């Protein structure tokens, strides 16, 4: 700043064209008549002083306390302004590429026949945000399976949008978590995981995740809740889900369930369910998951896991489907 001020006030464009031009906009032009004959002396003085100022500036900048102050100011004030908007996403991916985090969700066995396990905090908040962002360009109309036709569409049965996710480091760590949960089976038995988005009135009527005659049946299912809010997330989300932003409806219903459960389960289950579907309805609580086994040990399908995604009445629900096959999965 010292160098800039001195040059702009004393340099003569006619004598120093190579230096005068860059500062033309900041200078206050003075005519030769106003300067008088003595104006050459400051110009000559400038030429002699410039090298000395440059050396002093460089040496001053090498002084460690000055360097530390400059670095601290940049880190605190300037770096956040120049950071890429996707830097948080890129950072998370790099961390998961180095090593999957040690993530320990809390499990509750709801039923052993059929096997239904409720899992708290299956995904972290950072993982949820990452998956929601990752899914955006991949959404397509959700298909239904009718026999061996896996690309049928029927809005009366299922209305939602689905996104099959690419297997990047974060997705792979979540996949590994899912197979480890089931006894350290190979990750090759998982289908590509899918994010499913339900808007108002969207639903999935009661169905099985298997059908008779599947050559490589789905032995188990995870359904993880990624969002239950009033719509798309705001640009500046503070992470606090207020009552105004909670979705309504969208429970995961098991109409054929006939067992009993303790009153304490009502924090996870809609104990005031008035849908008329019967059975039990699990609330869409963000970060938590349902896991269930689709088959009996002998390989036949279990009728107790007949389930539905109940209609969303307000806002949106977003979930994550993780299906495990009996053998190595090959896309049909």
TIGU-774824 format. One line per 3 residues: number of its first residue (from 1); their letters; for each residue x, y, z of C-alpha. Coordinates in nm, 4 decimals, m for minus. Example, Ala and Ser with C-alpha at 12.3 -4.5 7.8 and 13.67 -1.06 7.14 Angstrom:
<tiros>
1	as	1.2300:m0.4500:0.7800 | 1.3670:m0.1060:0.7140
</tiros>
This chain:
<tiros>
1	xxx	0.0000:0.0000:0.0000 | 0.2929:0.2400:0.0698 | 0.4398:0.1701:m0.2715
4	xxx	0.1054:0.2227:m0.4474 | 0.0332:0.5575:m0.2822 | 0.3782:0.6991:m0.3465
7	xxx	0.3849:0.6099:m0.7134 | 0.0365:0.7310:m0.7924 | 0.1007:1.0740:m0.6495
10	xxx	0.4554:1.1421:m0.7762 | 0.5168:0.9363:m1.0889 | 0.5091:1.1125:m1.4207
13	xxx	0.3352:0.9170:m1.6981 | 0.5559:1.0846:m1.9556 | 0.8771:0.9822:m1.7822
16	xxx	0.7621:0.6374:m1.6563 | 0.5183:0.4948:m1.9088 | 0.5801:0.1401:m1.7982
19	xxx	0.4833:0.2208:m1.4385 | 0.2382:0.5034:m1.4912 | m0.0134:0.3096:m1.7055
22	xxx	m0.1243:0.0509:m1.4444 | m0.2102:0.3292:m1.1992 | m0.3756:0.5645:m1.4476
25	xxx	m0.7236:0.5084:m1.2977 | m0.6051:0.5799:m0.9451 | m0.3888:0.8823:m1.0259
28	xxx	m0.4833:1.2488:m1.0091 | m0.3353:1.3930:m1.3325 | m0.1428:1.7177:m1.2904
31	xxx	m0.0335:1.9258:m1.5896 | 0.3271:2.0306:m1.6530 | 0.2229:2.3895:m1.6052
34	xxx	0.0923:2.3160:m1.2545 | 0.4002:2.1153:m1.1586 | 0.6567:2.3676:m1.2721
37	xxx	1.0184:2.2887:m1.3552 | 1.0912:2.1227:m1.0194 | 0.8608:1.8238:m1.0925
40	xxx	1.1533:1.6201:m1.2293 | 1.3113:1.5935:m0.8823 | 1.0320:1.3764:m0.7254
43	xxx	1.0347:1.1557:m1.0347 | 1.4093:1.0963:m1.0037 | 1.3687:1.0376:m0.6311
46	xxx	1.1007:0.7749:m0.7056 | 1.3331:0.5814:m0.9337 | 1.5989:0.5677:m0.6650
49	xxx	1.3572:0.4704:m0.3860 | 1.1583:0.1972:m0.5638 | 1.4229:m0.0792:m0.5376
52	xxx	1.4732:m0.0052:m0.1693 | 1.1003:m0.0206:m0.0965 | 1.0681:m0.3498:m0.2821
55	xxx	1.3485:m0.5122:m0.0832 | 1.2064:m0.3860:0.2454 | 0.8592:m0.5143:0.1581
58	xxx	0.9898:m0.8645:0.0773 | 1.1973:m0.8826:0.3930 | 0.9050:m0.7552:0.6027
61	xxx	0.6805:m1.0235:0.4566 | 0.9280:m1.2925:0.5609 | 0.9035:m1.1889:0.9249
64	xxx	0.7209:m1.4866:1.0843 | 0.4740:m1.2935:1.3035 | 0.3622:m1.1037:0.9953
67	xxx	0.3253:m1.4262:0.7993 | 0.1228:m1.5814:1.0811 | m0.1066:m1.2803:1.0971
70	xxx	m0.1635:m1.2830:0.7216 | m0.2309:m1.6571:0.7239 | m0.4769:m1.6302:1.0144
73	xxx	m0.6645:m1.3462:0.8477 | m0.6881:m1.5417:0.5201 | m0.8110:m1.8591:0.6916
76	xxx	m1.0722:m1.6760:0.8983 | m1.2046:m1.4247:0.6462 | m1.0961:m1.4822:0.2894
79	xxx	m1.0797:m1.8602:0.2450 | m1.4513:m1.9183:0.3271 | m1.5451:m1.6624:0.0619
82	xxx	m1.3445:m1.8388:m0.2088 | m1.4388:m2.1982:m0.1139 | m1.6299:m2.4038:m0.3682
85	xxx	m1.9997:m2.4608:m0.2784 | m1.9369:m2.8353:m0.3056 | m1.6250:m2.8353:m0.0909
88	xxx	m1.8069:m3.0010:0.2019 | m1.9269:m3.2810:m0.0264 | m1.5810:m3.3281:m0.1737
91	xxx	m1.4259:m3.3312:0.1725 | m1.6654:m3.6020:0.2948 | m1.5976:m3.8157:m0.0123
94	xxx	m1.2216:m3.7837:0.0432 | m1.2566:m3.8849:0.4076 | m1.4620:m4.1932:0.3200
97	xxx	m1.2225:m4.2862:0.0398 | m0.9413:m4.2961:0.2969 | m1.1401:m4.5091:0.5435
100	xxx	m1.5012:m4.5802:0.6313 | m1.5939:m4.4224:0.9677 | m1.6612:m4.6323:1.2750
103	xxx	m2.0391:m4.5905:1.2870 | m2.2388:m4.7727:1.5554 | m2.6168:m4.7350:1.5286
106	xxx	m2.8509:m4.8481:1.8036 | m3.0692:m5.1488:1.7264 | m3.4080:m5.2601:1.8633
109	xxx	m3.5537:m5.5998:1.7740 | m3.9226:m5.5391:1.7095 | m4.0154:m5.8895:1.5943
112	xxx	m3.8420:m6.2215:1.5361 | m4.1159:m6.3741:1.3198 | m4.0919:m6.2044:1.0809
115	xxx	m3.7544:m6.0586:1.1716 | m3.7990:m5.6794:1.1905 | m3.5258:m5.4665:1.3469
118	xxx	m3.5550:m5.0941:1.4079 | m3.2230:m4.9081:1.3787 | m3.1642:m4.5642:1.5274
121	xxx	m2.9098:m4.3295:1.3666 | m2.8315:m4.5649:1.0830 | m2.7007:m4.2676:0.8843
124	xxx	m2.5295:m3.9522:1.0109 | m2.6564:m3.6035:0.9257 | m2.3598:m3.5492:0.6921
127	xxx	m2.4315:m3.8770:0.5112 | m2.7977:m3.7847:0.4707 | m2.7152:m3.4437:0.3225
130	xxx	m2.4609:m3.6052:0.0930 | m2.7069:m3.8657:m0.0410 | m2.9831:m3.6089:m0.0918
133	xxx	m2.7476:m3.3964:m0.3024 | m2.6034:m3.6962:m0.4871 | m2.9480:m3.8218:m0.5914
136	xxx	m3.0692:m3.5009:m0.7556 | m2.9533:m3.5630:m1.1171 | m3.0599:m3.9297:m1.1161
139	xxx	m3.4304:m3.9112:m1.0323 | m3.6696:m4.0957:m1.2624 | m4.0224:m4.2204:m1.2347
142	xxx	m4.0321:m4.5233:m1.0039 | m4.1092:m4.8571:m1.1728 | m4.2912:m5.1536:m1.0244
145	xxx	m4.2150:m5.5227:m1.0670 | m4.4893:m5.7293:m1.2281 | m4.3631:m6.0810:m1.2514
148	xxx	m4.0444:m6.0700:m1.4537 | m4.1241:m5.7268:m1.5981 | m3.9076:m5.4994:m1.3831
151	xxx	m3.9748:m5.1794:m1.5776 | m4.3536:m5.1558:m1.5532 | m4.5203:m4.8339:m1.4353
154	xxx	m4.8500:m4.8111:m1.2535 | m4.9309:m4.4998:m1.0528 | m5.2187:m4.6788:m0.8827
157	xxx	m4.9646:m4.9154:m0.7282 | m4.6657:m4.6880:m0.6903 | m4.6135:m4.3153:m0.7403
160	xxx	m4.2742:m4.1677:m0.6540 | m3.9368:m4.0739:m0.8014 | m3.6338:m4.3016:m0.7701
163	xxx	m3.2612:m4.2387:m0.8094 | m3.0117:m4.5244:m0.8425 | m2.6895:m4.3954:m0.6876
166	xxx	m2.3390:m4.4317:m0.8307 | m2.0966:m4.6314:m0.6160 | m1.8728:m4.3502:m0.4915
169	xxx	m1.6740:m4.3731:m0.1609 | m1.9606:m4.2573:0.0650 | m2.2101:m4.4927:m0.0994
172	xxx	m1.9647:m4.7819:m0.0767 | m1.9125:m4.7258:0.2959 | m2.2893:m4.7286:0.3542
175	xxx	m2.3133:m5.0478:0.1498 | m2.0375:m5.2059:0.3572 | m2.2188:m5.1052:0.6752
178	xxx	m2.5319:m5.2759:0.5418 | m2.3661:m5.6103:0.4677 | m2.1704:m5.6039:0.7957
181	xxx	m2.5007:m5.5572:0.9778 | m2.6132:m5.8897:0.8293 | m2.3087:m6.0962:0.9195
184	xxx	m2.0178:m5.9752:0.7072 | m2.1484:m6.1035:0.3754 | m1.9856:m5.9786:0.0520
187	xxx	m2.0949:m5.6382:m0.0765 | m2.1474:m5.7943:m0.4203 | m2.4815:m5.9274:m0.2960
190	xxx	m2.6310:m5.5789:m0.2719 | m2.8322:m5.4189:m0.5458 | m2.7369:m5.0630:m0.6371
193	xxx	m2.8901:m4.8575:m0.3589 | m3.1809:m4.6277:m0.4432 | m3.3105:m4.2982:m0.3077
196	xxx	m3.6905:m4.2740:m0.3325 | m3.8769:m3.9421:m0.3074 | m4.2476:m3.9167:m0.2225
199	xxx	m4.4415:m3.5924:m0.2686 | m4.7983:m3.5215:m0.1509 | m5.0317:m3.8171:m0.2326
202	xxx	m4.7381:m4.0334:m0.3476 | m4.7460:m4.3859:m0.2104 | m4.6530:m4.7491:m0.2588
205	xxx	m4.9405:m4.9900:m0.2088 | m4.8897:m5.3090:m0.0010 | m4.6352:m5.5339:m0.1694
208	xxx	m4.3507:m5.7775:m0.1158 | m3.9905:m5.7053:m0.2081 | m3.9769:m6.0558:m0.3535
211	xxx	m4.1985:m6.2507:m0.5866 | m4.2342:m6.6208:m0.6516 | m3.9935:m6.7517:m0.9093
214	xxx	m3.7124:m6.4995:m0.8567 | m3.3904:m6.6740:m0.9589 | m3.1937:m6.4640:m0.7106
217	xxx	m3.4441:m6.3464:m0.4479 | m3.4111:m6.0491:m0.2166 | m3.3362:m6.1972:0.1223
220	xxx	m3.3595:m5.8707:0.3160 | m3.4499:m5.5018:0.2970 | m3.3346:m5.1808:0.4615
223	xxx	m3.5520:m4.8733:0.4366 | m3.3757:m4.5643:0.5737 | m3.5481:m4.2282:0.6221
226	xxx	m3.3532:m3.9403:0.4647 | m3.6091:m3.6594:0.4867 | m3.9508:m3.5806:0.6283
229	xxx	m4.0056:m3.2109:0.5739 | m4.2153:m2.9451:0.4089 | m4.0424:m2.9687:0.0731
232	xxx	m3.6982:m2.9154:m0.0754 | m3.4357:m2.8165:0.1799 | m3.3636:m2.4422:0.2058
235	xxx	m3.0288:m2.3082:0.0833 | m2.9213:m2.2293:0.4408 | m3.0429:m2.5251:0.6456
238	xxx	m2.9571:m2.5033:1.0151 | m3.0341:m2.8725:1.0639 | m3.3176:m2.8062:1.3086
241	xxx	m3.6407:m2.9710:1.1977 | m3.9193:m2.7531:1.3303 | m4.2767:m2.8694:1.3555
244	xxx	m4.3691:m2.6505:1.0598 | m4.1338:m2.8465:0.8369 | m4.2372:m3.1984:0.9341
247	xxx	m4.4086:m3.4082:0.6721 | m4.7379:m3.5785:0.7504 | m4.8266:m3.9347:0.6580
250	xxx	m4.5755:m4.1519:0.4756 | m4.5516:m4.4266:0.7394 | m4.4072:m4.7684:0.6555
253	xxx	m4.7004:m4.9992:0.7257 | m4.7013:m5.3762:0.7869 | m5.0740:m5.4585:0.7540
256	xxx	m5.0345:m5.8287:0.8383 | m4.8508:m5.7790:1.1653 | m5.0558:m5.9191:1.4529
259	xxx	m4.8152:m5.9183:1.7475 | m4.7933:m5.6980:2.0547 | m4.5389:m5.4342:2.1498
262	xxx	m4.4580:m5.2221:2.4523 | m4.5938:m4.8690:2.4860 | m4.2373:m4.7371:2.4640
265	xxx	m4.2393:m4.8257:2.0940 | m4.4826:m4.5397:2.0325 | m4.1859:m4.3030:1.9826
268	xxx	m4.1125:m4.4981:1.6632 | m4.4605:m4.6283:1.5809 | m4.7787:m4.4338:1.5054
271	xxx	m4.9849:m4.5671:1.7935 | m5.2745:m4.3402:1.6913 | m5.2815:m4.4718:1.3339
274	xxx	m5.6270:m4.4252:1.1846 | m5.5481:m4.5259:0.8253 | m5.7544:m4.8422:0.8485
277	xxx	m5.4714:m5.0440:0.6925 | m5.4234:m5.2451:1.0108 | m5.1044:m5.3930:1.1505
280	xxx	m4.8303:m5.1539:1.2569 | m4.7116:m4.8223:1.1092 | m4.3539:m4.6960:1.1577
283	xxx	m4.3086:m4.3196:1.1533 | m4.0647:m4.1629:0.9031 | m3.7949:m4.0433:1.1478
286	xxx	m3.4923:m3.8995:0.9691 | m3.1711:m4.1004:1.0064 | m3.3437:m4.4132:1.1376
289	xxx	m3.3987:m4.7351:0.9454 | m3.6115:m5.0458:0.9294 | m3.4519:m5.3797:0.8481
292	xxx	m3.6470:m5.6949:0.7779 | m3.5898:m6.0442:0.6430 | m3.8027:m6.1242:0.3391
295	xxx	m3.7662:m6.5026:0.3450 | m3.7982:m6.7938:0.5814 | m3.4748:m6.9901:0.6405
298	xxx	m3.5911:m7.2455:0.3798 | m3.5992:m6.9702:0.1132 | m3.9748:m6.9228:0.0814
301	xxx	m4.1257:m6.5771:0.1166 | m4.2571:m6.4613:0.4540 | m4.6151:m6.3224:0.4367
304	xxx	m4.5553:m6.1090:0.7461 | m4.3411:m5.8603:0.5553 | m4.6237:m5.7486:0.3280
307	xxx	m4.5683:m5.3732:0.3608 | m4.6704:m5.0358:0.2186 | m4.5445:m4.6806:0.1889
310	xxx	m4.8503:m4.4915:0.3092 | m4.9583:m4.1749:0.1210 | m4.7818:m3.8528:0.2109
313	xxx	m5.0395:m3.6000:0.3308 | m4.8141:m3.2967:0.3597 | m4.4574:m3.2107:0.2579
316	xxx	m4.2288:m3.4826:0.1271 | m4.0698:m3.8065:0.2421 | m3.7370:m3.9343:0.1096
319	xxx	m3.6083:m4.2832:0.1804 | m3.3211:m4.5121:0.0907 | m3.3795:m4.8676:m0.0338
322	xxx	m3.1032:m5.1223:0.0267 | m3.1848:m5.4707:m0.1031 | m2.9702:m5.7794:m0.0387
325	xxx	m2.9857:m6.0746:m0.2774 | m2.9238:m6.4385:m0.1912 | m2.6357:m6.4610:m0.4388
328	xxx	m2.4113:m6.2128:m0.6194 | m2.6327:m5.9527:m0.7793 | m2.6272:m5.9069:m1.1543
331	xx	m2.8572:m5.6327:m1.2909 | m3.1565:m5.7856:m1.4657
</tiros>
